């Protein structure tokens, strides 16, 4: 890992605001990370649900067990208290007044609870001899009205209520869970009383907390273990895929000799064997195509060079005959004119073929000079003025920018401009043609806008193909070869520029050349919009 990469990684950790974007990038780019994270999340959800169910079940069982224990204990105490009261002599007033203390004594002996409330049931006739209410560890406000009513209306039945018992000596509202059991007892000659016993459930709460902590730690350990196992398994599975991806990238980059190692007899070995077979087939086919392409390029180059010498001789002879055509009869004069025109066209085609073969062979070099794009456009317009006049076309130059000198190969850029203007005249149908030149800080651009027949989307996709014409049957007046735009595109690319085209059937066409101001610059931001503004206005 390079120093720059290490610094970038450290900077990522130091900026928490970048964490979401970094995690999203890793999520999108790493199958291993996605698989392990999804496994951990799903396992965590399953373990969480299982832990909640176990915690709820254990807690409910603990509470129910302690409640049953409290009910048995309170029932035993209630029976002993009632038996003791039934055996008391109710004729002695002093004995009746001491029944409250007797109840307390019996309860403390028969029950494990030391929290007691002995409260006379309301609605009975006042009796000065009845024992007063007594509470120990339970305040009357802890007994809910519902529990009081149930105890008052049902004799011989135990009723329970969950309560929060305050912790003695605590200054805040701290409490622990408890249960309150109530029953009705009858005092001889004193009426009915409610006997309420409180039971502390803090021991069950501690047991439940211990179980929950154990489940939490076990769940976390299990999630970590599952994550580690998933990482190991996914790494084992993904590693061959990563090797295949890296190999395919190298193969796509042109390293045709790279292959996937074939080890073992599993499905990945089968994949590697199939991939390597495909790579071998591609290598053979690419080698054959490259050989055929080289042969074709060499053939075109050799034929073009070989034709240059006889063509020069034929051209000299045709020019001699063409210059003396006035002395011939009409038929011979017309033949001389046709011969001269076709020889000129043949010479142009041969020159274009030689230029294309140089590009195919990669032997093209630029002869850079500082030149103004406006100056080249003016020269091209002056050159094509007679042809435009013959077609009834008006050529107009609009140059809000592009006057500063830019390093370029003037011969090649001039050829691009000539091709664009010549095609516009041929297909402009006698309508005005605008040549626009503009510039910005990064690039200079030239656009040729005609208002002729235009092209459909399919034609636009083929307009830079070699030997392609939008209308092959159309008569040409400047001897086109079908290679002009293909060569123009190569000329633009070697400058680091680009040629874009917009066209619409019946709305004309607009070809735009964009060149960077500097050799290392970019031509992506062209100063001339495309589609042209007049086409945008017509669309709206």
C-alpha positions, 0 to 999 in steps of 0.5 A, a space after each residue: 500500500 502506498 503512502 498516499 493510500 495510507 494517508 487517505 485511509 487515516 483521513 477517512 477514520 479521522 472524519 466521522 462525517 465521511 463514514 456513511 459514504 465510505 460504508 456505502 462505497 464498501 457495501 456497493 463494491 464488496 460482495 464479501 462485506 455485504 454477505 458477512 454484514 447481512 449474515 450478522 444482521 439476520 443472526 443478530 435478529 434471530 438471536 434477539 428474538 430468541 433471547 426476548 422469548 426466553 427472557 419473557 418465559 423465564 420471567 413469567 415462570 419466576 413470577 408465577 412460581 413466586 406468586 403460587 408460593 405466596 398464595 400457599 403461604 398466605 392461605 396457610 396463614 389465613 387458615 391458622 388465623 381464622 382457626 385461632 379466632 374461631 376458638 377465642 371467647 367473644 364474650 370478654 370485651 378485653 379479649 375482643 380488643 386484643 384480637 388484633 395483636 393475636 392476629 399479628 402473632 399468629 401471622 408471624 408464626 404461620 407466614 414467612 412474610 413480615 409485611 402485614 396489614 389488618 384493616 376492618 372492611 368498611 360498611 359495617 356497624 361501628 363497634 367501639 370494641 372492634 380492634 383498630 387497623 394495623 399495618 406493618 411494612 405496608 402502607 394503606 395506599 399500596 392496597 388498590 381499591 380493586 383488591 379491597 373490594 374483592 376481599 370485602 365481597 368474597 369470603 374464603 378466597 385469596 386475591 393477589 396484586 402486583 405492587 412496587 415495594 419502596 426500599 426502606 431508607 431510600 431517599 428517592 423513589 426506588 422500589 423493587 417488585 412485590 406481590 400483595 395477597 389479601 383474604 377476608 377473616 371474621 373476628 368474633 363480635 367484631 365483624 370482618 377484616 381484610 388481611 393483607 400480606 406482602 411478599 418481596 420478589 427482589 430475589 426473583 428479579 435478580 435471578 431474571 437479571 442474571 438470566 438476561 445478562 447471561 443471554 445478552 453475553 451469550 448472544 453477543 458471543 454467538 453473533 461474533 462467532 457467526 460473523 467470524 465463521 461467515 467471514 471465513 466461509 465467504 472469504 473461502 468462497 469469494 476468493 476464487 471469484 475475486 481471482 476470476 474478476 481480476 483475471 477478466 480485468 487483465 484480459 479486458 485490458 489486453 493481457 491475453 496470456 493471463 489465465 485462472 489457476 486450475 486447482 482441485 476438482 470443484 465447481 470453481 475449477 470447472 469455472 476456471 477451466 471454462 474461462 481459460 478455454 474462452 480466453 484461449 478462443 478469444 486470444 486465437 480470434 483476436 490474433 487472427 483478426 489483428 493479423 487480418 487487419 494488419 494485412 488489410 492495412 498493409 494491402 491498402 497502403 501498398 496498393 495506394 503507394 503503388 497506384 501513386 506512380 501510374 496515377 501521376 502519369 495518367 494525371 499529367 496526360 489527362 491535364 495535357 489533353 484537358 488543356 487542349 480540349 478546345 481543338 477537339 470536336 465536341 464529343 472528344 472535348 466532353 470526354 477530356 472533361 470527364 477524364 480530368 474530373 474522374 482523375 481528380 476524384 481518383 487522386 483525392 480518393 487515393 490521398 484519403 486512403 493513404 491518410 487513413 492507412 497512416 492513422 491505422 498504422 499509428 504513424 501520424 504526427 502533428 506539426 503544431 503551430 499557433 493558429 487562430 481558429 477564426 482565421 482558418 474559418 475565414 479562409 475556408 469560407 473564402 475558398 468555398 464562396 464560389 461553390 456556395 454561390 453556385 448552390 444559392 447558399 449564403 455562408 455567414 461567419 459568427 465569431 464571438 470568440 476564438 481569435 486567440 492563437 491555439 497550438 494545432 496542426 493547421 493543415 489537419 484542422 483546415 481539412 476538418 473545416 473544409 469537410 464540414 463546410 463542403 458537406 453543409 453546402 452539398 446537403 444544405 439545399 440552398 439555405 443559409 449556412 452559419 459558421 460559428 466560432 467561440 471559445 472559453 477558458 478550456 477550449 475553442 470550438 467551431 460549428 457548421 449549422 445548415 438548414 437542409 434535409 437533416 438526418 435521422 438517428 440511425 444516419 447520425 450513428 453512422 455518419 463517421 463510418 468509412 465510405 458511408 453516405 446518407 444519400 448515395 444516389 445524390 449527385 456530388 459537386 466536390 468529389 466526395 470519397 466517403 472518407 472525409 468525416 472519418 478522417 476529420 474525426 481522426 484529425 480531431 482525436 489526435 488533437 485531443 478534441 472531438 467532433 459532435 453532431 446534431 441533426 433532425 430530419 427537415 431541421 438541418 444539421 450542426 457539426 461541432 469541432 471542439 479543441 482544447 486550448 492546451 495539449 494536456 487540456 480537455 475538450 469536454 466543456 465546449 463553448 458552443 451548445 448542442 443542439 443549436 439554440 435555434 433548434 431548441 427555440 423551435 422545439 419549445 
